[in-house]
């Protein structure tokens, strides 16, 4: 079961990430976590307006729920959206988040 990161302190730990993945519209730092997978989502105001940011968060959460089994089971990651992410279609979003496969 995927744990959602909500605490500010946990987000701050990504400053010292051990590695990261990059796509055209996402930056994903990660840390080892023996407790199982944990995911946080960060979308700044520079990416889009409030309505588009909330829609993008819902779409990313839906993708994670649908594809949670392919996530590495020993990592904690923060999915950070970059400009242009709010305009992605579902297949484009799925392809870019597909880099999270084990």
Buried (B, 14 or more C-beta within 10 A) or exposed (E): EBBEBEEEEBBEBBEEBEEEBEBEBBBBBBBEBEEEBBBBBBBEEEBBEEEBBEEBBEBBBEBBEEBBEEBBEEBBBBBBBBEEBBEBEEEBBBEBBEEBEE
